[in-house]
Amino acid sequence: MRHPLWPRRLRTGAAALAAAVAAVTLTVVPIRPAAAADNGEWAVVPTPPANAGPTPRLYFFLESPAGRTLTDSVRVINRTDTERTFTVYGADAYNTARDGGFALRQLTEKQSDIGVWTVVGAGTVVLPPKAQADIPFTITIPTNASPGDHIGGIVAMESVPGGRSEQNGVAVAVQRAVGARIYLRVAGPEMPGLNLADLDLTHPTPWLPTPVDGALEYTLANTGNLRLAPTITVTASGMFGHRIHQRGATPQLDLVPGAESRMRTRFTGLWPVDVVTATVTAKADGGVLTVRTTRTVVVSWTGVAALAALIAAAVVAWRRRRRAQVARPRGVPRVRAHAEVG
């Protein structure tokens, strides 16, 4: 059972929110299994429609012209055997500067997009054990909102820190949070774009003439106004075309517009004396494609010395064979020259 005021369809206007807020404290219903944003103790998911199909809504996918107000509902689920209190708020999404991970801003961080446009019907929610509540929210899109995708989420953060981590030998309390993503597309021109830059292929200097590992770093940026989930392919080859293997899997990214992240790929199998070529390809829906290549030289001075010694030994052996194979006429003895003393 869910609150009757909040089917899946969207409503506009402040009146709808006011009516729902009056009825939201608290709509507690028997808990059901859910998938999406879930840490095992609590979950945050879009409220299912009245006649939900077999496939649940995992995220909010919304579309609207600028200047409109959209209304929907989010479900917060307490999976534990104890009462839990949550702070619920709207947040902007971003990609981490390292490795491009998808994240939602904390309550204390500055919001500028979805986090500013969103008003939640209940900022604090107290849930009994094994219970859930449907909470309405509105998103008011400014009239001057830029066209394209605006990404954020509705976050439920535990009001009292429930986790601990250790930093520099000191125990630190951690407030955990779970959020349901919001993908809002504002009507207007759609201009997807990706860019690869600053490729840097590095490796340690091999002291012994043995293969070494390497690492490729590059900057991947979403330069358009649409959210993109690019497929990234990284290939590398060495001298004479020998194959260099990638270590680990390429991450699956969800890049918000304007995101710029420093990515890293590790390689194994670089020869101690090698010329390595690495190519990065990023491809996304809508015909978006960008390709960049870089090259580096691997030099092991002990390997060079060993190679030089082998070459020198080969040259000496070749010359000896050449001398041994010089043809001489039969029956012609060697003549030794004697100096006459007058």
URUR-V541921 format. One record per backbone hydrogen bond with DSSP energy under -0.5 kcal/mol. NH is the residue of the N-H (numbers start at 1). CO is the residue of the C=O. E is the energy in kcal/mol with one decimal. If there is no record, write none. Layout:
((NH	CO	E) (NH	CO	E))
This chain:
((6	3	-1.6) (11	71	-0.9) (17	13	-0.9) (18	14	-2.4) (19	15	-2.2) (20	16	-1.8) (21	17	-2.8) (22	18	-1.6) (23	19	-0.6) (23	20	-1.1) (24	20	-0.6) (24	21	-1.0) (26	24	-0.9) (27	24	-1.1) (28	26	-1.1) (29	27	-0.5) (29	132	-1.2) (31	130	-0.9) (37	44	-0.7) (38	36	-0.9) (39	42	-2.0) (43	77	-1.7) (44	37	-2.2) (45	75	-2.4) (47	73	-2.1) (52	49	-0.8) (52	50	-0.6) (56	54	-0.6) (58	56	-0.7) (60	181	-2.6) (61	59	-0.6) (62	60	-0.6) (62	183	-2.8) (64	185	-2.1) (67	141	-0.7) (67	142	-0.8) (68	65	-1.0) (70	139	-2.8) (71	11	-0.9) (72	137	-2.3) (74	135	-2.8) (75	45	-3.8) (76	74	-0.5) (76	133	-2.6) (77	43	-2.6) (78	131	-3.2) (79	41	-2.8) (79	77	-0.7) (80	41	-0.7) (84	127	-2.5) (86	125	-3.1) (87	157	-3.3) (88	86	-0.6) (88	123	-2.7) (89	155	-2.0) (91	153	-2.4) (93	151	-2.0) (94	103	-2.5) (96	101	-2.6) (99	97	-0.5) (99	262	-2.6) (100	96	-1.0) (101	98	-0.7) (103	94	-2.4) (105	92	-2.6) (109	106	-1.1) (116	113	-1.2) (117	113	-2.4) (118	114	-1.5) (119	138	-2.4) (121	136	-3.3) (125	86	-2.8) (127	84	-3.3) (127	125	-0.6) (130	80	-1.6) (131	128	-1.1) (132	29	-0.7) (133	76	-2.3) (134	27	-0.5) (135	74	-3.6) (135	133	-0.5) (137	72	-2.3) (138	119	-2.4) (139	70	-2.8) (140	117	-2.4) (141	68	-3.0) (141	139	-0.7) (145	142	-1.5) (148	186	-2.5) (149	225	-3.0) (150	184	-3.3) (152	182	-2.2) (153	91	-1.8) (154	180	-2.1) (155	89	-3.1) (155	153	-0.6) (156	178	-3.1) (157	87	-2.9) (157	155	-0.6) (158	176	-2.2) (159	85	-2.4) (162	174	-1.0) (163	174	-2.0) (165	172	-2.4) (167	165	-0.5) (167	170	-2.7) (170	167	-1.5) (172	165	-3.6) (174	163	-3.2) (176	174	-0.7) (178	156	-1.8) (180	154	-2.4) (181	179	-0.5) (182	152	-2.9) (183	60	-3.6) (184	150	-2.3) (184	182	-0.6) (185	62	-2.5) (185	183	-0.5) (186	148	-3.2) (186	184	-0.6) (187	64	-1.8) (191	189	-0.6) (195	221	-2.0) (197	219	-1.9) (200	217	-2.6) (202	200	-0.7) (202	215	-3.0) (204	213	-0.7) (206	204	-0.6) (210	208	-2.9) (212	270	-2.2) (214	267	-1.9) (215	202	-2.4) (216	265	-3.3) (217	200	-2.4) (217	215	-0.5) (218	263	-1.9) (219	197	-3.0) (220	218	-0.5) (220	261	-2.7) (221	195	-2.4) (222	259	-2.7) (223	193	-1.1) (223	221	-0.9) (224	193	-1.2) (225	191	-1.6) (228	255	-2.2) (231	283	-3.5) (232	230	-0.6) (233	281	-2.8) (235	279	-2.3) (237	277	-2.1) (238	242	-3.2) (241	238	-1.9) (242	239	-1.3) (244	236	-1.5) (245	268	-1.7) (247	266	-3.1) (248	246	-0.5) (253	230	-0.6) (253	251	-0.7) (254	100	-0.5) (255	228	-2.9) (258	222	-1.8) (259	256	-2.1) (261	220	-2.5) (262	97	-3.2) (263	218	-3.3) (263	261	-0.6) (265	216	-2.6) (266	247	-0.7) (267	214	-3.1) (268	245	-2.4) (269	212	-0.7) (270	212	-2.4) (274	298	-2.1) (276	296	-2.7) (277	237	-2.8) (278	294	-2.6) (279	235	-2.7) (280	292	-2.9) (281	233	-2.7) (282	290	-2.7) (283	231	-2.1) (284	288	-2.4) (288	284	-1.2) (290	282	-2.0) (292	280	-2.2) (294	278	-2.6) (296	276	-2.3) (298	274	-3.2) (300	272	-0.7) (301	299	-0.6) (304	300	-2.9) (305	301	-2.6) (306	302	-2.4) (307	303	-2.7) (308	304	-3.0) (309	305	-2.5) (310	306	-2.2) (311	307	-2.5) (312	308	-2.8) (313	309	-2.6) (314	310	-2.3) (315	311	-2.4) (316	312	-2.5) (317	313	-2.4) (318	314	-2.1) (319	315	-2.5) (320	316	-2.2) (321	317	-2.0) (322	318	-2.2) (323	319	-2.4) (324	320	-2.3) (325	321	-1.3) (326	323	-1.4) (332	329	-1.1) (333	331	-0.9) (336	334	-0.5) (342	340	-0.6))
